[in-house]
Amino acid sequence: ATTTTKNATTTTTTTTKATPTTTTTPKSATPFERRATKFQEKYVGRASAKSLAVMRVTCAFILYVFTLSFLTTPLALTAEAPRFMCKPTGVLRLLGTLLPSFFGADALLASATRLAFLEGFTRALLLCVAVGFATPLTAPAAAVSWLIYGGVLRSYNTWRGHSFIAAWWTLVVLALRGGAGDAASVDALLFSSGNATTNVVGNATTNVAAAKAGGIGGLATTKTTTTTKTTTTTEARRRQVLAASERGWTRFMVTLVFANNYFMAGLSKFCASGVAWAAGSNLKAKLLQTSLTQTSFGVYASLGLRRAPSFFWAFLGFCGLYGELAMGLVPFHATSKLLFPAMMWGMHLGIIGLQHIVFVDLLTMIPAWYLWHYVDLFETSSRELYANGPWDWRHVARKVHDTFLGTRLALADVEAAKRRGPTEDHDDDDDDDEEKVGGGPP
């Protein structure tokens, strides 16, 4: 900021340059800090408060749907099951060992009243997270409560696999990192964070008025006030960039969990059967088996396709196995961000028709994953913080287009070189040799 004073009776003129939105690393930063800054600019990016709000609502909604009676068994009814069927595992088994009077097999798991309370308490916490009420407290409590809720169902072997795990890990990351209630929440309405900045600006305005009233003697105060206002604006901008960067790391961690959910599923298939899992005969046998056991919709699409050629089943197996493995590239590769999550969503639609298995959580989370990266552009007051970042879909689409365009141009150059042939190059070489020997024929 530069301050210019024309004479003793005129007011000061202040010119302030725009603060750059790129993250700058101080000269005293360690090599690790410089690499971390470069990694953030290339892969992590920044996230808006609205983006974390969409994440909060999405994970709370998915976990709340899991507790509904039409999807899972009401917890109170599990108390009527024979006790020999109840075999607690994992966290619930550990809690039963440490606190048997609260979580033991004959305490929590055998009491319909306590199970009904646990179910209602979990639902209430998830609703509080969805609306953003007391998020720093309700988010960790909801994550713990839902884990115990799922442990009850897991004790009767009624819920296995990776369903709803990605949504739960999203809630855990938001609970640990914070910032999920800064926008579109009850917390944002009740506890506004703009009071301190408003007071500072108000005090600066009061000082300007006092300087003007002081005449010539108030010029020094005016210069100080101008510097204070500029420093306040720069500090506010720095805090805004820092907060956006912290939210960016939160979202990147959730993306890692989301991609790892598929990568580990594909890796387990690859480790169990190798490339043979993608064989057409293997996948055909699996689909025909599940179409006979999973008859929820009364549609037998797999049986109708049983006479399809083998390459059709091999194609489905290839997409299922290598598509899940390729999801590990999503946090780091531009084309993968646009392509592979959409492919996995299409795979889940195919699983519904061919296997009668509905992944409610992933069918909801994949579109929401695209959405919570796109809502950054709705921040009209600070859009430059997020534009052209690694998760700006328009910027990613341009990069993908430039990559394919560059490949096409390179191939065109190769084809043009082939059409020219080696004759022209050979003649040029002969001319060069003649110039070197004697300057050419006499």
Secondary structure as GFF3:
##gff-version 3
##sequence-region A 1 442
A	DSSP	beta_strand	2	4	.	.	.	ID=ss1
A	DSSP	beta_strand	13	15	.	.	.	ID=ss2
A	DSSP	alpha_helix	31	39	.	.	.	ID=ss3
A	DSSP	pi_helix	40	44	.	.	.	ID=ss4
A	DSSP	alpha_helix	49	66	.	.	.	ID=ss5
A	DSSP	alpha_helix	75	78	.	.	.	ID=ss6
A	DSSP	three_ten_helix	83	85	.	.	.	ID=ss7
A	DSSP	alpha_helix	90	98	.	.	.	ID=ss8
A	DSSP	alpha_helix	100	103	.	.	.	ID=ss9
A	DSSP	alpha_helix	112	131	.	.	.	ID=ss10
A	DSSP	alpha_helix	135	155	.	.	.	ID=ss11
A	DSSP	alpha_helix	165	177	.	.	.	ID=ss12
A	DSSP	alpha_helix	186	190	.	.	.	ID=ss13
A	DSSP	alpha_helix	195	213	.	.	.	ID=ss14
A	DSSP	three_ten_helix	215	218	.	.	.	ID=ss15
A	DSSP	alpha_helix	219	273	.	.	.	ID=ss16
A	DSSP	three_ten_helix	274	278	.	.	.	ID=ss17
A	DSSP	alpha_helix	280	293	.	.	.	ID=ss18
A	DSSP	alpha_helix	301	304	.	.	.	ID=ss19
A	DSSP	alpha_helix	310	326	.	.	.	ID=ss20
A	DSSP	three_ten_helix	327	329	.	.	.	ID=ss21
A	DSSP	alpha_helix	334	355	.	.	.	ID=ss22
A	DSSP	alpha_helix	360	374	.	.	.	ID=ss23
A	DSSP	three_ten_helix	375	378	.	.	.	ID=ss24
A	DSSP	three_ten_helix	380	385	.	.	.	ID=ss25
A	DSSP	alpha_helix	393	420	.	.	.	ID=ss26
A	DSSP	alpha_helix	422	437	.	.	.	ID=ss27
###
